[in-house]
Amino acid sequence: MMWLLLSVCFIVGYAQTAPDIPETFQVSVEIEIHSDETSFGSGVIARDESKGWGVEDIWIKEGANNVSQLRLERYDMGMVFLMRSSDRRCEIRNVTGSLPPYFKWVSCASYTGQIKVREYTYDEWSLPGPGGSFDVFVDPEKPNVPAYVNTEVGITRRNAVYRDFNTATPSADMFAVPKECQQ
């Protein structure tokens, strides 16, 4: 199976060069989630690949409530921390290995053409898979900077607008373990 994936990546890469999006970054996001209901949110995603740190801190409007969802990946500690503001209870999962790449899938994506969003034109790269798909839209003038990232898994579609994508190493404070999660 791995051989087949690598072959597909090689053929796609030979046809056109996919974006090479850095794995260490910080970005503000606006999110729209479509499932049984539609929810809107905003927040920040940050990753420091060299330290094995990742965080998604997102506020989502669910009906009349604003709910924060925190996913803190600390592979240096062998843990992932998950927390929702609705109960402030921290779920801790043990993990092994290294921080999974966030944008590695883009190297296997196929160029599907240009798409116009409002007055801007973007190059679209797509990777279909079993039960879903991943899409990234980049400005042709900045091919390694994501503008939009869409994921579809099962019946859930998540559209994210990326604002101010910054490849400088994020501040260590962004990856601090919340007091509710400290053992």
N, C-alpha and C positions, 0 to 999 in steps of 0.2 A: 504494500500500500504506500509506504514512504517513497519507494522508487517511482511509483506513478505520479505522486504529488511533485516530486523533484523534476520529473520529466515535463510535466505540465508547466511548472514554474520556468524551466529552461526555455521551452517553446514560446511561452508568453513573453519572457524577457528578451528573446531573440527578435520578436516582432516589433516591439517598442519598449523603450525604457520606462519602467514604472517609477513612480515617485519614491524617493528614499527619505522617508520621514523619520527624524531623529526620535530615539526612545527616551531621551531625557528632555523634559519640557514642562512648561506650565501654560495653561490656557483657561480662559473664561469661556463658559458654554451656556447656551440657551437650548433647552431640551423640550421636545414635544414627544409624548409617548401615546401611541394608539394601541389599545387592546380592547377590553370590554368597554372601557370608557377612555376619553381623551384627557390627558393631564399635561400641564405645562410646568416648566421649572427652569432654574438657572443655578449656576455654581462654578466650581473650579475642578479641573483635573490636573494633577501634577505627578511627575515620575522622575526619579533619580536612579537610572539603571545601574550606575556604578555601586551604589549603596544597597540596592535591592529594595528600594522604597517606592510605593505608589499610593496615591490617594484620590478618591472621588468624593467630593463633598457637595451634594446637590440638594437644593430646596425644591420641592414639588408641591404644586397646588392640587390637592385631592378634594374635590367638592368644596366645602367651606373651610377646609383646613390647609394650613401650610405644614408640610412634613419635611424634615431634613433626613437625608440618608447619607451616612458616612460609611465608606469602605476604605479602610487603611491597611495597606499591604506592607508588612515589615518582614521581609524574607531574611534579613539579618538576625531577627529574633525567632524565625520559624513560625510566625503567626500572621493571621489576617484578622482584623477587628471589624465587626459589622455593628452598626448602631442606627436606630431610627429615633427621631425626637418624640414620637408618640409615647414611648415608654422608657426611653433613656437606658434601656437594658443593653448591655454589651454582649454580643455573641463572639466568642473567640474560637477560631479554627486553627489547628496546627497544620503547617505546610512544610514541605521539604524542597530542596533544589533552589533554583534562582527565580527572580521575578520574571514572570512570563512576558514576552514582548507584547507591546500594545499595537504596534503597526506592522509587524512582520508579515501579516497576511497580504499587505499591499504589494509585496514583491511577487506574489502569485496572481494578482488581480489582472483582468483583461481591460484594455482600453476600450470603452464603449462609445466614445465620441464626445463632442462638445454639447453642453446644455446651457441654456440661457436662464438665469434666475434674476428676475427684475431687470436691471440694466447691465448686469455682469455676465460674462461668459466664462464657464469653467470646463476643464477636462474631467470627465467622469471615468473612474476606475472601479470595476465591479468584480466581486468574487462570490459566485453562487456556491451553495453547499447544501448538504442534506438538511432539510427543514428550515432553510433560511438563506440570507444573503448579506453581504457587506459591501458598502459603497463608500468611496471617498471622492470628493470634488475638490480640485485644486485650481488655482489661478494659473493659466498657461505661463505667465511671467514669473510665478513663484511656485514651481512644480513640487517642491518639497515641504510646502506649508498647507495643511488641510484647512479648507474653508467650511466644509460640511462633511459630516460622517453619519451615514445612515446604516442601521442594522435591522434586520428582520429575522426573528426567530419564532417559529410557530405562528401564533396569532398576534404577537407583539411586534410593533414597529417603533423604533426609537430614532428620531431625527435630531441631530445635534448641530447647531451653528457654532463654529469655533471663532472666538474673538481674541485678538492679540496673542497669537501663538508665539511663545517665547522659548528659545532653546537654551537659555542660560540655566545653570543649575538652580533649582528652586531652593528656597530657604529651608533649613532643617526644621524650623518651627512648624512648617506645614505638615510634617510627618510625626509630630509628637503624639504619643499615646494618650487618649483622653483619660481623665481621672476615673471615669466609670469603668474603664477597662483595665486599670492597673491592679495587679494581683498582689 
